[in-house]
Amino acid sequence: MTDPITDILNRIRNAQAVLKDTLECPFSKLKYEIAKILEKEEFIMKVEKKGRGIKRIIEITLKKSKDKSPIIYELKRISRPGQRIYKKAKELKPIKGGYGIAIISTPKGLMTDKKARKQKLGGEVLCEICK
């Protein structure tokens, strides 16, 4: 595994495809911050750190709609290791008419596109998630 962002997005996508309630992912600070943003924006229910040392994992509880279908409609990696995508604050537009978010890596840490626009910060566009 060389790209932790793609790893966590693929794990979430695959767990939703087979209608799992929870998934486990190897721990990294970047993956944990992405999962916390998804929890705060109510795309997933709960995120927990478990274990100690090298055996640390992230346990993610997925959120489902009333008819048991996944809440997350689309997960898309934007900036890849081979092609980084940077945008200024003025270039950040709402995702899917406000139904989605983009996760931006700014000088003040990871945040959603809405928060980055509000603070007038640009940065690397990591991924887009849509409901």
Residue pairs with C-beta under 8 A, 6 or more apart in sequence:
1 7
1 26
2 81
3 80
3 81
4 28
4 30
4 31
5 30
5 31
5 34
5 77
5 126
5 127
6 77
6 80
7 25
7 26
7 31
8 25
8 31
8 34
8 35
9 75
9 77
9 127
11 23
11 25
12 23
12 44
12 60
12 62
12 72
12 75
13 72
13 75
15 22
15 23
15 60
15 62
16 62
16 70
16 72
19 64
19 68
19 70
20 62
21 61
21 62
21 64
22 59
22 60
22 61
22 62
23 59
23 60
23 62
24 57
24 58
24 59
24 60
25 31
25 35
25 57
25 58
25 60
26 56
26 57
26 58
27 49
27 51
27 56
27 57
27 58
30 110
31 58
32 47
32 49
32 58
33 109
33 110
34 103
34 110
34 126
34 127
35 44
35 47
35 58
35 60
36 47
37 101
37 103
37 110
37 111
37 112
38 44
38 47
38 129
39 45
39 46
39 47
41 101
41 112
41 129
42 63
42 71
43 63
43 71
43 72
43 101
43 129
43 131
44 60
44 61
44 62
44 63
44 71
44 72
45 61
45 62
45 63
46 60
46 61
47 58
47 59
47 60
47 61
48 58
48 59
49 56
49 57
49 58
50 56
50 57
50 58
50 59
51 57
62 70
62 71
63 70
63 71
64 70
64 71
65 71
71 131
72 129
72 130
72 131
73 130
73 131
74 100
74 128
74 129
74 130
75 127
75 128
75 129
76 127
76 128
76 129
76 130
77 126
77 127
78 85
78 102
78 125
78 126
78 127
78 128
79 85
79 86
79 124
79 125
79 126
79 127
84 124
85 124
85 125
86 122
86 123
86 124
86 125
87 104
87 122
87 123
87 125
88 122
89 116
89 117
89 119
89 120
89 121
89 122
91 122
92 102
92 104
92 113
92 116
92 117
92 122
92 125
93 113
94 113
94 114
95 101
95 102
95 113
95 128
95 129
95 130
96 130
96 131
99 130
99 131
100 128
100 129
100 130
100 131
101 112
101 113
101 114
101 128
101 129
102 112
102 113
102 125
102 126
102 127
102 128
102 129
103 110
103 111
103 112
103 113
103 125
103 126
103 127
103 128
103 129
104 110
104 111
104 112
104 113
104 116
104 121
104 122
104 123
104 124
104 125
104 126
105 123
105 124
105 126
106 116
106 119
106 121
106 122
106 123
107 121
107 123
108 119
108 121
110 126
111 119
111 121
113 125
116 122
116 123
